[in-house]
Amino acid sequence: MSHYEERLTRDLDRIQKEIADLGELAVTALKQGVSASLTGDVKLANRTVINDKPINRKKKLINDLSYAFLAVHQPSGAHLRQLVAVMGIVDELERIGDYAVTIARNAIQLPKQPGGSVKEELEALAENATSTVEQSMNAFVTQDADRAKQTLGIAKQAEARSDALFESLAGEDGTGENVRYVVDTLTISHLLKRASDRAQNICEETVFAVTGEPKKRSVLKMLFLDPDNSCQSQIAEAVARRAFPRSGEYSSGGREVAKDLAPGLRDFMESKGLAQAQVTFDAVEPDHEHAAAFDLVISLKGDVEDYFPGQQPYRTTYLEWEVGDGPTEADDAASSYNQMYREIGDRIRELLVTMRGEEAG
């Protein structure tokens, strides 16, 4: 095998590995979203939303590798067909990741978990979806056309399963006509929104083509919480603002407003270069609209529901980090705050690298 052939094989194998990894990420997300729906596990649903970001980055990596492969090797025949298939499949897997996020967000909104025949049909539909995605990816990775054709037949069973689920849902309490009205109306609404989203993308691409101005980098709106906004939330806001200034807009709050920082915290924050000229304290409004203004709401003491009772906003993700209490008078304040500072820093770094990648800073 020539040096050129070795490089071509190595580059194609890299693309194959990355798309196999993307397939695993997409299937995992789908399983987690469905599990959250069936069990009412809100924490799992929120993690599913967060973990969509690595899927998007993996898609971009595969596209970059594919374009580089085209430029370097100028493939034809089987290699070109392989690359075209990769670029189509990667879009499908990214959409599956999006569906998992939508399922997870809907799981959070469900007033009750599915039961009876609805649950049984939903479980069967989920099993069909996840298994066919897994089998289809296995067929592609192993280049097994016969297995791909067999999987096509299994995948087509989803339509019948979906119809059975709808009939079970509509027949639960004799409100079939109302159920159809709600489902159809929401479907139309969703499709119209997706059309508007696509139009935004077209506009952004047009601006770039004409002016060279790239798409504006989005930032995450993040709110950190502790009971009176005097301790953990102040550290988190300051750490995030210093370490990841380009990735987010950060604020903090509590159920009440403290008169000052926790004892010894001001000196500690000054020692770490985190102190601001003027510290502000904020009491959050315990309503849906306030929480909905943020992409991420993170409680560092207690459940987020302690601050925002009621339904979690659809597009807001809730996280809960228990990072310890402030020091008591008998404690060494510096040591106690330093441990809290390290844990908060690690959590913020892990979250933002998950959401934005290694370039998050």
Secondary structure, DSSP 8 states (H G I E B T S, - for coil): --HHHHHHHHHHHHHHHHHHHHHHHHHHHHHHHHHHHHHT-HHHHHHHHHTHHHHHHHHHHHHHHHHHHHHHH---HHHHHHHHHHHHHHHHHHHHHHHHHHHHHHHHH-SS---HHHHHHHHHHHHHHHHHHHHHHHHHHTT-HHHHHHHHHHHTHHHHHHHHHHHHHHHTTT-HHHHHHHHHHHHHHHHHHHHHHHHHHHHHHHHHHHH--------EEEEEE-TTSSSHHHHHHHHHHHH-TTTEEEEEEBSS--SS--TTHHHHHHHTT---SS----B---SHHHHHT-SEEEESSS-GGGTS-S---TT-EEEE--------TTS-HHHHHHHHHHHHHHHHHHHHHHHH-TT--
